[in-house]
Amino acid sequence: MSYIAIIPAAGLGSRMGYGKNKVFIELKGKSIIERTVGLFEEDANCTGIYLAVREDEAALMEEKLSAYPKVKGVFAGGRERQDSIYNVLKEIPESDHVFIHDGARPFASPKLLNEVYEAVITHKAVICGVKVKDTIKRVDGPTVAETLKREELLITHTPQAFDYRLIMKAHENARRRGLAVTDDSSMVETLGESVHIVESDYNNIKITTREDLVIAESIIAGRGESK
């Protein structure tokens, strides 16, 4: 068995205020997207990497990733993240399993990738995440409506992993019903399928704001990487 990785990297990154796609920002001499792709390039269970990108950035992305043999295709993304992933799902060869991982999440550990892979073989739909540290309150306008139980809450990360046929069915169902979701496992849930959870770690951040760049540099330094 093996898996194919899909990496959506077609966002504008407007919260970063960078002026272009944030995945091209360099951290210690290597772009965010190169670091993310490198995670799967080095994973023996991964047989191919496919990206969804902005059409006007396709050539630049191919140039950046020319040194990664497992990158098999770069496709135009859609209007929303789920559209981008569906565009890629339609083009890739059928595989046993599909990993979907944020292009701006470059610090997933080899241990996490392996644990997600082992889990998806049995469970068909797997997410990873970490426990909530802060107290979370549901609000109604300017007032508190409810204080939620932290032990029942999960901060969801990627990669998410799925049986290939299941995630295709989930995306096609979402398109037919006009469902708008923020992660792929939500589509699987609407089919009535269970989703297994694997514990992630707090270093597996998604780089979204300028403050995240500071955290990213700290993670790299903590790993003893000079460049």
C-alpha atoms as a printed R data frame, in Angstrom:
    type eleno elety resid chain resno       x      y       z
1   ATOM     1    CA   MET     A     1   0.000  0.000   0.000
2   ATOM     2    CA   SER     A     2   0.978  3.624  -0.457
3   ATOM     3    CA   TYR     A     3  -0.471  7.109  -0.689
4   ATOM     4    CA   ILE     A     4  -0.524 10.163  -2.909
5   ATOM     5    CA   ALA     A     5  -0.203 13.625  -1.368
6   ATOM     6    CA   ILE     A     6  -2.319 16.581  -2.488
7   ATOM     7    CA   ILE     A     7  -1.086 19.984  -1.395
8   ATOM     8    CA   PRO     A     8  -3.375 22.990  -1.881
9   ATOM     9    CA   ALA     A     9  -1.200 26.077  -2.323
10  ATOM    10    CA   ALA     A    10  -3.429 28.438  -4.282
11  ATOM    11    CA   GLY     A    11  -4.254 30.921  -1.517
12  ATOM    12    CA   LEU     A    12  -3.567 34.632  -1.626
13  ATOM    13    CA   GLY     A    13  -2.245 34.817   1.905
14  ATOM    14    CA   SER     A    14  -3.896 38.216   2.373
15  ATOM    15    CA   ARG     A    15  -3.488 38.120   6.155
16  ATOM    16    CA   MET     A    16   0.267 37.966   5.675
17  ATOM    17    CA   GLY     A    17   0.373 41.252   3.738
18  ATOM    18    CA   TYR     A    18   3.223 39.794   1.692
19  ATOM    19    CA   GLY     A    19   2.096 40.883  -1.766
20  ATOM    20    CA   LYS     A    20   2.331 37.394  -3.223
21  ATOM    21    CA   ASN     A    21   1.665 33.813  -2.203
22  ATOM    22    CA   LYS     A    22   3.031 33.269   1.296
23  ATOM    23    CA   VAL     A    23   4.292 29.772   0.443
24  ATOM    24    CA   PHE     A    24   7.164 31.404  -1.460
25  ATOM    25    CA   ILE     A    25   8.450 33.117   1.679
26  ATOM    26    CA   GLU     A    26  11.873 31.748   2.578
27  ATOM    27    CA   LEU     A    27  12.745 30.400   6.008
28  ATOM    28    CA   LYS     A    28  16.475 29.878   6.490
29  ATOM    29    CA   GLY     A    29  17.137 29.774   2.769
30  ATOM    30    CA   LYS     A    30  14.262 27.478   1.766
31  ATOM    31    CA   SER     A    31  10.725 28.451   0.804
32  ATOM    32    CA   ILE     A    32   7.753 27.323   2.840
33  ATOM    33    CA   ILE     A    33   6.417 25.244  -0.045
34  ATOM    34    CA   GLU     A    34   9.765 23.502  -0.534
35  ATOM    35    CA   ARG     A    35   9.793 22.582   3.145
36  ATOM    36    CA   THR     A    36   6.238 21.257   2.929
37  ATOM    37    CA   VAL     A    37   6.857 19.242  -0.225
38  ATOM    38    CA   GLY     A    38  10.068 17.920   1.307
39  ATOM    39    CA   LEU     A    39   8.087 16.235   4.077
40  ATOM    40    CA   PHE     A    40   6.433 13.944   1.539
41  ATOM    41    CA   GLU     A    41   9.452 13.628  -0.731
42  ATOM    42    CA   GLU     A    42  11.267 11.993   2.180
43  ATOM    43    CA   ASP     A    43   8.385  9.723   3.223
44  ATOM    44    CA   ALA     A    44   8.832  6.247   1.734
45  ATOM    45    CA   ASN     A    45   5.056  5.626   1.856
46  ATOM    46    CA   CYS     A    46   4.366  8.552  -0.484
47  ATOM    47    CA   THR     A    47   4.539  7.732  -4.189
48  ATOM    48    CA   GLY     A    48   3.526 11.060  -5.702
49  ATOM    49    CA   ILE     A    49   2.901 14.706  -4.849
50  ATOM    50    CA   TYR     A    50   0.337 16.868  -6.644
51  ATOM    51    CA   LEU     A    51  -0.289 20.560  -6.046
52  ATOM    52    CA   ALA     A    52  -3.152 22.965  -6.611
53  ATOM    53    CA   VAL     A    53  -1.777 26.433  -7.360
54  ATOM    54    CA   ARG     A    54  -2.786 29.804  -8.720
55  ATOM    55    CA   GLU     A    55  -2.664 29.603 -12.504
56  ATOM    56    CA   ASP     A    56  -0.351 32.599 -12.765
57  ATOM    57    CA   GLU     A    57   2.075 30.980 -10.310
58  ATOM    58    CA   ALA     A    58   2.248 27.539 -11.931
59  ATOM    59    CA   ALA     A    59   5.525 28.159 -13.760
60  ATOM    60    CA   LEU     A    60   7.184 29.564 -10.647
61  ATOM    61    CA   MET     A    61   5.940 26.637  -8.572
62  ATOM    62    CA   GLU     A    62   7.285 24.120 -11.071
63  ATOM    63    CA   GLU     A    63  10.641 25.895 -11.034
64  ATOM    64    CA   LYS     A    64  10.782 25.945  -7.233
65  ATOM    65    CA   LEU     A    65   9.969 22.252  -7.007
66  ATOM    66    CA   SER     A    66  12.063 20.949  -9.911
67  ATOM    67    CA   ALA     A    67  14.447 19.225  -7.481
68  ATOM    68    CA   TYR     A    68  11.676 17.053  -5.991
69  ATOM    69    CA   PRO     A    69  11.160 13.924  -8.145
70  ATOM    70    CA   LYS     A    70   7.924 12.908  -6.423
71  ATOM    71    CA   VAL     A    71   6.172 16.067  -7.643
72  ATOM    72    CA   LYS     A    72   4.137 14.613 -10.511
73  ATOM    73    CA   GLY     A    73   1.719 17.413 -11.284
74  ATOM    74    CA   VAL     A    74   0.881 21.068 -10.688
75  ATOM    75    CA   PHE     A    75  -2.747 21.963 -11.411
76  ATOM    76    CA   ALA     A    76  -4.784 25.147 -11.389
77  ATOM    77    CA   GLY     A    77  -6.699 25.672  -8.170
78  ATOM    78    CA   GLY     A    78 -10.336 26.640  -7.914
79  ATOM    79    CA   ARG     A    79 -12.250 29.465  -6.309
80  ATOM    80    CA   GLU     A    80 -12.280 27.828  -2.879
81  ATOM    81    CA   ARG     A    81  -9.940 25.344  -1.201
82  ATOM    82    CA   GLN     A    82 -12.347 22.457  -1.704
83  ATOM    83    CA   ASP     A    83 -12.589 23.304  -5.411
84  ATOM    84    CA   SER     A    84  -8.795 23.216  -5.684
85  ATOM    85    CA   ILE     A    85  -8.585 19.797  -4.080
86  ATOM    86    CA   TYR     A    86 -11.359 18.417  -6.256
87  ATOM    87    CA   ASN     A    87  -9.556 19.710  -9.347
88  ATOM    88    CA   VAL     A    88  -6.519 17.657  -8.354
89  ATOM    89    CA   LEU     A    89  -8.491 14.576  -7.287
90  ATOM    90    CA   LYS     A    90  -9.954 14.383 -10.793
91  ATOM    91    CA   GLU     A    91  -6.500 14.352 -12.370
92  ATOM    92    CA   ILE     A    92  -4.408 12.056 -10.188
93  ATOM    93    CA   PRO     A    93  -4.053  8.318 -10.782
94  ATOM    94    CA   GLU     A    94  -6.163  6.195  -8.459
95  ATOM    95    CA   SER     A    95  -4.223  5.284  -5.331
96  ATOM    96    CA   ASP     A    96  -4.866  3.308  -2.168
97  ATOM    97    CA   HIS     A    97  -4.965  6.451  -0.052
98  ATOM    98    CA   VAL     A    98  -4.803 10.222  -0.372
99  ATOM    99    CA   PHE     A    99  -3.160 12.631   2.062
100 ATOM   100    CA   ILE     A   100  -4.318 16.264   1.922
101 ATOM   101    CA   HIS     A   101  -1.925 18.733   3.525
102 ATOM   102    CA   ASP     A   102  -1.802 22.533   3.696
103 ATOM   103    CA   GLY     A   103   0.942 24.088   1.588
104 ATOM   104    CA   ALA     A   104   1.745 26.509   4.406
105 ATOM   105    CA   ARG     A   105   2.173 23.819   7.072
106 ATOM   106    CA   PRO     A   106   5.862 22.854   6.748
107 ATOM   107    CA   PHE     A   107   6.615 21.254  10.128
108 ATOM   108    CA   ALA     A   108   4.632 18.002  10.220
109 ATOM   109    CA   SER     A   109   6.954 15.396  11.690
110 ATOM   110    CA   PRO     A   110   7.892 12.068  10.052
111 ATOM   111    CA   LYS     A   111   6.385 10.408  13.128
112 ATOM   112    CA   LEU     A   112   3.039 12.107  12.505
113 ATOM   113    CA   LEU     A   113   3.016 11.188   8.812
114 ATOM   114    CA   ASN     A   114   3.666  7.562   9.690
115 ATOM   115    CA   GLU     A   115   0.982  7.459  12.387
116 ATOM   116    CA   VAL     A   116  -1.604  9.001  10.062
117 ATOM   117    CA   TYR     A   117  -0.649  6.516   7.338
118 ATOM   118    CA   GLU     A   118  -0.937  3.516   9.642
119 ATOM   119    CA   ALA     A   119  -4.311  4.758  10.893
120 ATOM   120    CA   VAL     A   120  -5.853  5.351   7.459
121 ATOM   121    CA   ILE     A   121  -5.157  1.767   6.401
122 ATOM   122    CA   THR     A   122  -7.631  0.661   9.072
123 ATOM   123    CA   HIS     A   123 -10.008  3.597   9.458
124 ATOM   124    CA   LYS     A   124 -10.342  5.044   5.896
125 ATOM   125    CA   ALA     A   125 -10.694  8.631   7.183
126 ATOM   126    CA   VAL     A   126  -8.148 10.186   9.545
127 ATOM   127    CA   ILE     A   127  -7.475 13.665  10.871
128 ATOM   128    CA   CYS     A   128  -4.861 14.911  13.287
129 ATOM   129    CA   GLY     A   129  -4.993 17.668  15.851
130 ATOM   130    CA   VAL     A   130  -4.073 18.950  19.290
131 ATOM   131    CA   LYS     A   131  -6.008 19.697  22.437
132 ATOM   132    CA   VAL     A   132  -7.268 23.207  23.093
133 ATOM   133    CA   LYS     A   133  -5.166 25.055  25.673
134 ATOM   134    CA   ASP     A   134  -7.424 28.047  26.275
135 ATOM   135    CA   THR     A   135 -11.001 28.273  27.485
136 ATOM   136    CA   ILE     A   136 -13.329 28.621  24.506
137 ATOM   137    CA   LYS     A   137 -16.635 30.476  24.752
138 ATOM   138    CA   ARG     A   138 -19.472 30.555  22.247
139 ATOM   139    CA   VAL     A   139 -20.794 34.081  21.980
140 ATOM   140    CA   ASP     A   140 -24.065 35.684  20.959
141 ATOM   141    CA   GLY     A   141 -23.210 39.213  19.907
142 ATOM   142    CA   PRO     A   142 -21.555 41.008  22.840
143 ATOM   143    CA   THR     A   143 -22.479 38.369  25.427
144 ATOM   144    CA   VAL     A   144 -21.324 34.852  26.296
145 ATOM   145    CA   ALA     A   145 -23.798 32.169  25.270
146 ATOM   146    CA   GLU     A   146 -21.882 29.128  26.474
147 ATOM   147    CA   THR     A   147 -18.518 28.015  27.842
148 ATOM   148    CA   LEU     A   148 -17.419 24.936  25.947
149 ATOM   149    CA   LYS     A   149 -15.692 21.943  27.491
150 ATOM   150    CA   ARG     A   150 -12.047 21.952  26.478
151 ATOM   151    CA   GLU     A   151 -11.790 18.173  26.703
152 ATOM   152    CA   GLU     A   152 -14.354 17.918  23.894
153 ATOM   153    CA   LEU     A   153 -12.543 20.307  21.538
154 ATOM   154    CA   LEU     A   154  -9.769 19.677  19.020
155 ATOM   155    CA   ILE     A   155  -7.631 22.090  17.006
156 ATOM   156    CA   THR     A   156  -7.514 20.338  13.656
157 ATOM   157    CA   HIS     A   157  -4.290 20.125  11.661
158 ATOM   158    CA   THR     A   158  -3.272 18.452   8.432
159 ATOM   159    CA   PRO     A   159  -2.398 16.020   6.996
160 ATOM   160    CA   GLN     A   160  -5.813 14.482   6.696
161 ATOM   161    CA   ALA     A   161  -5.837 11.052   5.060
162 ATOM   162    CA   PHE     A   162  -8.543  9.098   3.284
163 ATOM   163    CA   ASP     A   163  -9.321  6.027   1.291
164 ATOM   164    CA   TYR     A   164  -9.202  7.295  -2.296
165 ATOM   165    CA   ARG     A   165 -12.722  6.200  -3.233
166 ATOM   166    CA   LEU     A   166 -14.184  7.607  -0.036
167 ATOM   167    CA   ILE     A   167 -12.745 11.106  -0.455
168 ATOM   168    CA   MET     A   168 -13.834 11.211  -4.108
169 ATOM   169    CA   LYS     A   169 -17.354 10.223  -3.070
170 ATOM   170    CA   ALA     A   170 -17.324 12.856  -0.315
171 ATOM   171    CA   HIS     A   171 -16.236 15.645  -2.673
172 ATOM   172    CA   GLU     A   172 -18.761 14.681  -5.318
173 ATOM   173    CA   ASN     A   173 -21.521 14.591  -2.704
174 ATOM   174    CA   ALA     A   174 -20.511 18.030  -1.420
175 ATOM   175    CA   ARG     A   175 -20.597 19.465  -4.929
176 ATOM   176    CA   ARG     A   176 -24.040 18.011  -5.638
177 ATOM   177    CA   ARG     A   177 -25.413 19.424  -2.378
178 ATOM   178    CA   GLY     A   178 -23.619 22.757  -2.609
179 ATOM   179    CA   LEU     A   179 -21.844 22.240   0.709
180 ATOM   180    CA   ALA     A   180 -19.140 24.734   1.660
181 ATOM   181    CA   VAL     A   181 -16.657 23.368   4.179
182 ATOM   182    CA   THR     A   182 -13.251 24.324   5.544
183 ATOM   183    CA   ASP     A   183 -11.745 20.855   5.723
184 ATOM   184    CA   ASP     A   184 -12.141 17.611   3.826
185 ATOM   185    CA   SER     A   185 -13.110 15.472   6.791
186 ATOM   186    CA   SER     A   186 -16.303 17.540   7.132
187 ATOM   187    CA   MET     A   187 -17.393 16.176   3.764
188 ATOM   188    CA   VAL     A   188 -16.781 12.636   4.945
189 ATOM   189    CA   GLU     A   189 -18.819 13.313   8.087
190 ATOM   190    CA   THR     A   190 -21.815 14.342   5.952
191 ATOM   191    CA   LEU     A   191 -21.776 10.848   4.443
192 ATOM   192    CA   GLY     A   192 -22.243  9.396   7.923
193 ATOM   193    CA   GLU     A   193 -18.718  7.958   7.946
194 ATOM   194    CA   SER     A   194 -16.618  8.022  11.102
195 ATOM   195    CA   VAL     A   195 -13.369  9.987  11.216
196 ATOM   196    CA   HIS     A   196 -10.454  8.700  13.303
197 ATOM   197    CA   ILE     A   197  -8.203 11.099  15.256
198 ATOM   198    CA   VAL     A   198  -4.410 10.954  15.560
199 ATOM   199    CA   GLU     A   199  -2.590 13.253  17.965
200 ATOM   200    CA   SER     A   200  -0.557 15.976  16.259
201 ATOM   201    CA   ASP     A   201   1.877 18.353  17.981
202 ATOM   202    CA   TYR     A   202   1.947 22.091  18.571
203 ATOM   203    CA   ASN     A   203   4.877 22.654  16.189
204 ATOM   204    CA   ASN     A   204   2.717 21.570  13.259
205 ATOM   205    CA   ILE     A   205   1.628 25.152  12.648
206 ATOM   206    CA   LYS     A   206   0.016 26.651   9.577
207 ATOM   207    CA   ILE     A   207   1.845 29.839   8.655
208 ATOM   208    CA   THR     A   208  -0.876 32.437   8.261
209 ATOM   209    CA   THR     A   209   0.307 35.711   9.819
210 ATOM   210    CA   ARG     A   210   3.628 37.532  10.206
211 ATOM   211    CA   GLU     A   211   3.686 36.435  13.837
212 ATOM   212    CA   ASP     A   212   3.718 32.825  12.616
213 ATOM   213    CA   LEU     A   213   6.989 33.523  10.802
214 ATOM   214    CA   VAL     A   214   8.630 34.264  14.140
215 ATOM   215    CA   ILE     A   215   7.327 30.969  15.532
216 ATOM   216    CA   ALA     A   216   8.530 29.167  12.407
217 ATOM   217    CA   GLU     A   217  12.048 30.543  12.800
218 ATOM   218    CA   SER     A   218  12.015 29.396  16.415
219 ATOM   219    CA   ILE     A   219  10.952 25.866  15.408
220 ATOM   220    CA   ILE     A   220  13.761 25.690  12.868
221 ATOM   221    CA   ALA     A   221  16.280 26.928  15.410
222 ATOM   222    CA   GLY     A   222  15.040 24.376  17.923
223 ATOM   223    CA   ARG     A   223  15.715 21.629  15.401
224 ATOM   224    CA   GLY     A   224  19.304 22.771  15.091
225 ATOM   225    CA   GLU     A   225  18.983 23.696  11.414
226 ATOM   226    CA   SER     A   226  21.554 26.215  10.325
227 ATOM   227    CA   LYS     A   227  20.225 26.593   6.777
